[in-house]
Amino acid sequence: MPKISVQGKTVECAIGDNLRQVLLQNNIDLYNGSATVINCHGLGTCGTCAVEIQGNVSPIGWREKARLSLPPHGAGTTRRLACQVQVMGDLQVTKFDGFWGQGNQPV
Ligand code: FES
């Protein structure tokens, strides 16, 4: 069972679980401010579920790559979209500030 460290908590899930769903089911603040209600609910189009991830996850797909190439993210970003990520091992996940989680201050 992979362990995910995030916002001072450690949660567990199964290999292959969707990171967005795991975080929401464990009451982790994946979205900032009004993005809590204004988001694409996992379609990979809004970009508000962006997080920094250390650990083993599924490779980036075309949909995620396309959204992350657009502002306020950008081609050089190291963020991932939680809704497009499958957990493949233990992770350290960091959410940053800003509507899209594009900032530099961890929240
Ligand atoms: S929830 Fe919209 S891109 Fe992930």
Residues whose N, C-alpha, C, O or C-beta is under 5 A from the ligand:
A	BS01	FES	N39 C40 H41 G42 L43 G44 T45 C46 G47 T48 C49 L81 C83
